[in-house]
Amino acid sequence: MTDKLANRRLKAGKLPSDLLASFLSDLSSSDKRLLLGPAVGEDAAFVSFGSSTLLAKSDPITFATDRIGWYAIQVNANDIAACGGTPKWFLATLLLPENEPASTARDIFAQIHKAATELGIIIIGGHTEVTTGLPRPIIAGAMLGEAAASETVKTSTATPGDDIILTSGIAIEGTAIIARESKAELLSAGLSESEISKAANFLDSPGISVVKSARIATSIGYVTAMHDPTEGGLAGALDELARASNIGIIINTDRVNIYPETRSICSALKLDPWGLIASGALLITTNPSGSQKVVEALNNEGIPANIIGRITQSDKGLTRTSNGKIEPIPTFERDEIARFYST
């Protein structure tokens, strides 16, 4: 690690991809059962377990304060599903501030149980602790799932010529969080009560789960890679896909679905939806011969899906067409929601 990297001051949000890659380069394992270890852009680890593959993922909830137990199940399950697996077992580490009412822990446990029941996931353990210095409850989860070895999907296996499919729309999670956590600011910015209420309900409709979307897509048989856009938004997810697969990307901006409520919130708060936390969307790369079949299968199950671009050679970079012009896909130092709440 160079002195330049080591001396960087970190801001709230994900570690920048170049910094993370530097840290991960020092990690290695000779365990032959580890099929896929830590890497930028990969959604989960793969471990060989006889005839099946164990999938393992951990993720915290740090921006939201409302329904954080439910969130923790959803976002961890999404990463297992994006790897072609079925989420099955969950461990939670819940950290509570000093003097927090015991009812807070009770409610979070109930949220975890509800979400796990909805997805057929079993809670197998974890840890709960009251911790000094916390401004709010924090939960970090670890999800285990499994898949047949032939059914696993990586982020790093997209190839030039593949189509890129996007399900639902971008910034669904960010829209919901801001509507729930910052209602007063949105009212002051001119949004109506009904707009804010509808945006707050984005957790459930269109929803932040991609478990069903991933299952449908992989069942069709033309998927080459999948990735779950979360912190960093669509732009961050495309960058991670490109880094993992060593490819270029071109996106048709007009085909990227942005819900009206998301546009209103982002316009009011001067946020870019391409850089806003995006659980609820799934990126799928497919062999062009089957792309339309995947889109139709998703649409037939009530899931909006669209071919938004294609994979190119790495030297083409990451670009998008906008108003008939080709421009670089924007980059963000950190997620737009982290920037918003830090100010």
C-alpha positions in Angstrom: 0.0 0.0 0.0 1.5 3.4 -1.0 1.8 6.3 1.4 -0.6 8.2 -0.8 -3.3 5.7 -0.2 -2.5 5.3 3.5 -2.7 9.0 4.1 -6.2 9.4 2.7 -8.9 10.6 5.1 -12.0 8.5 4.9 -15.5 9.8 4.7 -18.8 8.1 5.6 -19.8 5.4 3.2 -18.2 2.5 1.3 -14.4 2.3 1.0 -13.4 3.6 -2.4 -12.9 0.7 -4.8 -9.1 1.4 -5.4 -8.5 1.5 -1.7 -10.4 -1.7 -1.1 -8.6 -3.5 -3.9 -5.3 -2.5 -2.3 -6.3 -4.0 1.0 -7.7 -7.2 -0.6 -4.5 -7.7 -2.6 -2.8 -8.7 0.6 -5.3 -11.4 1.4 -4.9 -14.9 0.0 -5.8 -18.5 0.9 -4.5 -21.9 0.0 -7.8 -23.5 1.0 -9.0 -25.4 -2.1 -12.6 -25.4 -0.8 -12.7 -21.6 -1.1 -14.0 -21.2 -4.7 -14.4 -17.4 -4.6 -12.9 -15.2 -1.9 -12.9 -11.5 -1.3 -12.8 -9.3 -4.4 -14.1 -5.9 -5.5 -17.6 -6.3 -7.0 -18.3 -9.9 -5.9 -21.5 -10.2 -3.9 -20.6 -13.2 -1.7 -18.0 -15.8 -1.0 -18.3 -19.3 -2.4 -17.2 -22.4 -0.4 -17.3 -25.9 -1.7 -19.5 -28.2 0.4 -19.7 -31.5 -1.3 -22.2 -31.5 -4.1 -23.4 -27.9 -3.2 -21.8 -24.5 -2.8 -22.1 -22.5 0.4 -22.6 -18.8 -0.2 -21.6 -16.4 2.6 -22.2 -12.6 2.8 -22.2 -9.9 5.5 -23.6 -6.4 5.3 -24.5 -3.7 7.8 -27.4 -1.2 8.0 -25.9 2.2 8.7 -28.0 4.9 7.0 -31.5 3.9 8.0 -32.9 4.0 11.5 -36.4 2.8 10.6 -37.1 -1.0 10.2 -33.3 -1.8 10.4 -33.9 -5.4 11.3 -36.1 -5.9 8.2 -33.5 -4.1 6.1 -30.7 -6.3 7.3 -32.4 -9.5 6.2 -33.3 -8.0 2.8 -30.0 -6.6 1.7 -28.0 -9.7 2.8 -30.5 -12.0 1.1 -30.2 -10.0 -2.1 -26.5 -10.6 -2.3 -26.9 -14.4 -1.9 -29.7 -14.3 -4.6 -27.5 -12.3 -7.0 -25.0 -15.2 -6.8 -27.6 -17.7 -8.0 -28.2 -19.0 -4.5 -31.0 -19.4 -2.0 -30.6 -17.5 1.2 -31.2 -19.8 4.2 -29.4 -18.9 7.5 -28.8 -15.6 9.1 -26.7 -14.2 12.0 -27.2 -10.7 13.3 -24.9 -8.5 15.4 -27.0 -5.7 17.0 -25.2 -2.8 18.7 -27.4 -0.5 20.8 -26.5 2.9 22.3 -26.3 3.4 26.0 -29.7 4.2 27.6 -31.6 2.9 24.6 -35.1 1.6 25.6 -35.3 -2.1 25.7 -38.3 -1.8 23.4 -35.9 -0.8 20.6 -34.2 -4.2 20.8 -37.6 -6.0 21.0 -38.8 -4.2 17.9 -35.7 -4.9 15.9 -35.9 -8.6 16.8 -39.5 -8.6 15.6 -38.5 -7.0 12.3 -35.8 -9.6 11.8 -38.2 -12.4 12.5 -40.9 -11.0 10.1 -38.5 -10.5 7.2 -36.9 -13.9 7.7 -40.2 -15.6 7.8 -41.3 -13.9 4.5 -38.2 -15.3 2.8 -38.0 -18.7 4.4 -34.8 -17.8 6.3 -33.8 -19.3 9.6 -32.1 -17.2 12.3 -29.3 -19.3 13.7 -27.5 -16.9 16.0 -25.6 -13.6 16.4 -24.8 -11.1 19.2 -26.5 -8.2 20.9 -24.6 -5.5 22.9 -25.0 -2.1 24.4 -22.1 0.0 23.1 -20.6 3.3 24.2 -20.3 6.1 21.6 -23.1 5.1 19.3 -25.6 7.8 18.1 -28.2 5.2 17.0 -28.7 1.4 16.7 -26.4 -0.4 14.2 -27.0 -3.9 12.9 -24.7 -6.0 10.8 -25.8 -9.3 9.4 -24.2 -12.4 7.9 -26.3 -14.5 5.5 -25.5 -18.0 4.5 -27.1 -19.7 1.5 -26.5 -22.5 -0.9 -26.6 -23.4 -4.6 -25.7 -26.2 -6.8 -22.2 -25.7 -8.2 -23.6 -25.4 -11.7 -26.0 -22.6 -10.6 -23.6 -20.1 -9.0 -23.2 -16.8 -10.7 -20.3 -14.3 -10.3 -19.9 -10.6 -11.0 -16.7 -11.4 -12.8 -18.0 -13.5 -15.7 -19.5 -10.8 -18.0 -18.0 -10.8 -21.5 -17.9 -8.3 -24.3 -21.1 -8.5 -26.4 -23.3 -9.4 -23.5 -26.4 -7.4 -23.0 -27.0 -5.5 -19.6 -30.5 -5.9 -18.1 -31.7 -3.7 -15.2 -34.7 -4.7 -13.1 -37.2 -2.3 -11.5 -35.5 1.1 -11.3 -32.5 2.9 -9.7 -32.2 4.5 -6.3 -35.3 2.7 -4.9 -33.7 2.2 -1.5 -32.3 5.8 -1.3 -35.7 7.2 -2.2 -37.3 5.3 0.6 -34.7 6.1 3.2 -34.8 9.8 2.5 -38.6 9.9 2.5 -38.6 8.2 5.9 -35.8 10.0 7.5 -36.0 13.5 6.1 -39.7 14.3 5.7 -39.3 17.8 7.0 -36.6 18.7 4.5 -38.7 17.3 1.6 -41.7 19.3 2.7 -39.6 22.5 2.9 -38.3 21.7 -0.6 -41.8 21.7 -1.9 -42.8 18.0 -2.1 -46.3 17.1 -1.2 -47.4 14.8 1.7 -48.6 12.2 -0.9 -45.4 12.2 -2.8 -43.3 11.6 0.3 -45.7 8.9 1.6 -45.5 7.0 -1.7 -41.7 7.3 -1.7 -41.5 6.1 1.8 -43.4 3.0 0.8 -40.8 2.2 -1.8 -39.4 -0.3 0.7 -42.3 -2.6 -0.1 -43.5 -1.3 -3.5 -41.7 -1.6 -5.8 -39.6 -3.1 -3.0 -35.9 -3.6 -2.2 -35.8 -7.4 -2.5 -34.3 -8.9 -5.7 -34.5 -12.5 -4.5 -37.4 -13.2 -6.9 -35.8 -11.4 -9.8 -32.6 -13.3 -9.5 -34.4 -16.6 -9.3 -36.4 -15.9 -12.4 -33.4 -14.7 -14.4 -31.2 -17.7 -13.6 -34.0 -20.1 -14.4 -34.0 -19.0 -18.0 -30.4 -20.0 -18.6 -28.7 -17.2 -20.5 -27.3 -15.2 -17.5 -23.5 -14.6 -17.7 -23.2 -12.4 -14.5 -25.3 -10.6 -11.9 -24.6 -7.8 -9.5 -26.7 -6.2 -6.7 -26.4 -2.4 -6.8 -26.4 -1.0 -3.3 -24.3 1.8 -1.8 -22.8 3.7 -4.7 -25.9 3.4 -6.8 -26.1 2.3 -10.4 -22.8 4.1 -11.3 -20.9 2.4 -8.5 -22.4 -1.0 -9.4 -21.4 -0.6 -13.1 -17.9 0.3 -12.0 -17.7 -2.8 -9.8 -19.0 -5.0 -12.6 -16.4 -3.5 -14.9 -13.5 -4.0 -12.4 -14.6 -7.6 -11.6 -14.9 -8.7 -15.2 -12.3 -6.4 -16.7 -14.7 -5.1 -19.4 -16.1 -1.8 -20.7 -19.7 -0.7 -20.6 -22.0 1.5 -22.6 -25.4 2.4 -21.2 -28.4 4.0 -23.0 -29.5 6.6 -20.4 -33.0 6.8 -21.8 -33.6 3.1 -21.0 -32.6 3.4 -17.3 -35.9 3.6 -15.3 -36.0 6.3 -12.6 -39.4 6.5 -10.8 -41.0 10.0 -10.7 -40.8 10.1 -6.9 -37.0 9.5 -7.1 -36.7 12.3 -9.7 -38.6 14.6 -7.4 -36.6 13.9 -4.3 -33.2 14.0 -6.1 -34.2 17.3 -7.8 -35.4 18.9 -4.6 -32.2 17.9 -2.7 -29.7 18.3 -5.6 -28.8 14.6 -5.6 -27.9 12.5 -8.6 -30.0 9.3 -8.8 -27.1 7.4 -10.5 -25.1 7.7 -7.3 -27.8 7.0 -4.8 -28.0 3.7 -2.8 -30.0 1.3 -5.0 -31.2 -1.9 -3.4 -34.3 -3.1 -5.3 -32.5 -3.1 -8.7 -30.6 -6.0 -10.1 -28.0 -5.9 -12.9 -28.0 -9.0 -15.1 -25.7 -9.6 -18.0 -26.9 -12.1 -20.6 -26.0 -13.8 -23.8 -27.7 -11.7 -26.5 -29.5 -14.8 -27.9 -31.5 -15.1 -24.7 -31.7 -11.5 -23.4 -35.3 -10.9 -24.6 -36.4 -14.2 -23.0 -35.0 -13.1 -19.6 -36.8 -9.7 -19.9 -40.1 -11.3 -20.9 -39.9 -13.8 -18.0 -39.3 -11.0 -15.5 -42.1 -8.9 -17.1 -44.5 -11.8 -17.0 -44.0 -12.0 -13.2 -44.8 -8.3 -12.8 -41.1 -7.2 -12.5 -40.1 -4.3 -14.8 -36.9 -5.2 -16.7 -35.2 -3.5 -19.6 -32.0 -4.0 -21.7 -30.1 -0.8 -20.8 -26.8 -1.4 -22.5 -24.1 -3.8 -23.4 -20.6 -5.1 -22.4 -17.7 -3.8 -24.4 -13.9 -4.3 -24.4 -12.2 -2.8 -21.4 -10.4 -0.2 -23.4 -13.7 1.4 -24.3 -14.2 2.5 -20.7 -17.5 3.1 -18.9 -19.8 5.4 -21.0 -23.4 6.3 -21.5 -25.4 7.9 -24.2 -27.2 11.1 -23.3 -29.1 13.4 -25.7 -27.4 11.6 -28.6 -23.9 12.2 -27.1 -21.5 9.7 -25.6 -20.1 10.7 -22.2 -18.4 9.0 -19.3 -20.6 7.4 -16.7 -20.3 9.7 -13.7 -18.2 8.8 -10.7 -19.0 9.6 -7.1 -16.5 9.9 -4.2 -19.2 8.4 -2.0 -22.8 7.5 -2.1 -25.1 10.5 -2.6 -27.0 9.6 0.6 -23.8 9.7 2.6 -23.0 13.1 1.1 -26.5 14.4 1.9 -26.5 13.3 5.5 -23.0 14.5 6.2 -24.1 18.0 5.3 
